[in-house]
Structure formats: C-alpha cells, structure tokens
C-alpha cells in the first residue's frame, strides 16, 4: 500500500459534512452533427465497456473510516464503474439555470470513502441541444491544476477524432508519468529535500525583510472581517459564465500588466459592487489568496496529488477608481512573484503554509467568529486549452471549475482559459452568500469599467 503524502492526507483529515473536500468542474459540449436521439445513451454504454482507466481512479483510502488513519492508499480491484459514471436528465425547461442548480446540489454532497473518490455525471436535457458533464474528484487525489491537465489529456483538437479516452482514462501509456526518466532514489530525494530545507531559514529572513522593512508584501491576518468570512454549511451554490479572452488581453496590453492582474481586478470590482449591494463593504481592502502551481513541465499531463503555493494579493477594494485598483493589484502581485522566483519550490511551499495555516484550525468552534481571516477568499486562474477542443467529435463549449470552501472562506472564484474565452466558476456557501449569481453581473460591469479606464 503506497503511503499518502502529508498534503493528500490532510485533505481527508479536515473533511466534514460541512466541508466537502473535492474539486469539481462542469463541461458543456455541442453534440456532433448527425447525433441521434440515443447519442448520449450509446455514448455512456460504450464508455462503460472501455478498459482504459488511470490507476489514480482506482485509488481509495486504505482505512476509509473517519479517523486519523488516513496514511495510505489502496487499489480498488472491484470498482463499480456504473456507480461512478451516472446519467441524468434536467427538469424542464432545461435552461442553464436548471443545470447550475443540479451541479450545486452535487457539489455539496460527500464522496463515499469506501470507494475511489470520484464521480462523473453525464447530463442531457438542455433546451439548446448541448449536453454537460459534471465531474468531482477528491482534493486528496488531484488538485485543480492536475485535474484540468487530466481533462485536457482526454480531449483532441481534431473534430474527426472519435478515439478519445473516457473521462477516467488516458491517451498515455500507464507508465508515461515517468516521462522516460529513472525515478530518483530515496537517498537522492532525501538529499534534495535536506538541501532545500537548509535554505529555509535564509528564505524566511528574506520574507521578513520584504514584509516588515520594505513593506512590499501582503501578509496574512491583514484582511478585514467580511460577510464572506463566517462559518459555513455543507450546501453550495454554483454560478458560471464566460468572457472573451481578447477583451482581457487588450486591457492588459494597454495598462502594461499581466492578464491575471486584469482578472484579479475584474474580481475586485465585482466583489466591491456585490458587497456595496449587501451593505457590507469594509473600509480596508480585501485580500485574496492566489494559488500558484509549483509543478514542473516534466510532471506531464498525468500528474496527480497536490503541489501548489499561495500568494496573497491586495485587491484594493477600498479604491473606487478601477484604474487605480488595477495598478495596486499589479504592484501587489509583482512583489509576491518576485520573492517566489528567488525561492526553491519546497521553500515556496513551506512559506506558503504561513499564509494558509490558520485554515487548518478553522473548524474549531468559535475560532472563525473570534479571529481575523488570513485572507478573504481564494481566486484561482488555472491554465486551460489554448485552442478549440473536442471529445469524440463533440465540441467543448465551456469549462467551469467548482472548488473547495472552508469555514471562514464562504466564496471561491476559479477560472480557466478555454480557447478564445475565460470560463469562470463561482462556488459559494448556500447559507452565507445570498444571490450568488449577482456576482456574474458585477464581473461583467467590472470588465467594462476596466476597458473604460485604459481607453
């Protein structure tokens, strides 16, 4: 039985009914031309007959009970594929609204720990003729970056390619994750780890110098208390929408900033307007935690597990002018990235833990209500496919990520690039974040305001 990395084990240990610890995603597809009324039924039947399955999708906790025994994985030799891959139909009138309501319910339910920790739902009944796939995978198996890489590995840029693998399969050989390289020995790995840890103290000194003497870093515990930083329940709301990548590129080029800076400024403007609408905008600026992938290109598309760092960004929600907000966000992200570029991946990972350590004890009764949040929300921008993609002839029309919430973190915004679009998925606590879909309207307004600011 392979031992779990500590990062994977922690996602199992902190999970409760109120805090499901899976990442998810909603994909929209256009059926290929000539698809008949039995297209989806036949598609599911053919996929169930496939023997193409990545080993990670057979993995389950060796001790599925909810104790401190989550230290090892085991392989499920008797996996029931028809349990994990389900076919559903939307109620009429089959709008995107009904699809998002269904995805919201699925995203709020726990995965069965006695089985491999994933579910995939094939959804028909959209009035526009498209179909959807909702996927959820436990964070202990994959983080959001590796989950999206896996999805891209099942797609093709050829609309005539009808040999794409199932959502749990792979085009790569079973041993492709080794990329032709001999795995490092335990002694070599230990040596590398020791060398990086030896540099942690100087790295910590550098962080302290940047933060306290030069005042260039956004620090944890500086975030104001908001309506988003409260204990949460287990039910979720999910909203999704796409925007043109060209519009974001044009703003970034005109302002001399990165596309991610523009995305953060969109979110900042939307959050400012939403909180004003709720009579809940604090005087101090909101802080976002921005995940940064620490994966190397050599990890390949079949990477699994968790390997992310965390930057804190000043969202400048106290500034009414969208141009000034964008400039403040750019400065905050530039300083954080500069520091990360000077650290090793392990040092970055360990120092990122300072930013998120408080979340580990957030379930303690009374803790969230009586402390300041380390940050106000997570905003994650995950690279996706750069061109139009297809799955067995069906055109991919949208990829909308659904993420994890924790006590004190009732809202998450995750987006991914998808050809010519940016696809946003917004996950919120159903009880704590009213009228979640209004944030989509405010994102659209914020984008238009940024265009006006740089014109």
Buried (B, 14 or more C-beta within 10 A) or exposed (E): EEEBEEBBBBBBBBBEEBBBBBBBBBBBBBBBEEBEEEBBEEBBEEBEEEEEBBEBBBBBBBBBEEEEBBBEBBEBEEBEBEEBBBBEEBEEEBBBEBBBBBBBEBBBBBBEBEBBBBBBBBBBBBEEEBBBBBBBBBBBBBBBBBBBBBBBBBBBEEBEEEEBBBBBBBBBEEEBBEEEEEEEEEEEEEEEEEEBBEEBEEBBEBBEEBBEEEEBBBBBEBBBBBBBBBBBBBBBBBBBBBBEBEBBEBBBEBBEBBBBBBBBBBBBBBBBBBBEBBEEBBEBBBBBBBBBBBBEEEBBBBBBBBBBBBBBBBBBBBBEEBBEBBBBBBBBBBBBBEBBEEBBBBBBBBBBEBBBEBBEEBBEEEBBEEBBBBBBBBBBBBEBBEEBBBBBBBBBBBBBBBBBBBBBBBBBBBBBBBBEBBBBBBBBBBBBBEEBBBBBBBBBBBBBBBBEBBE
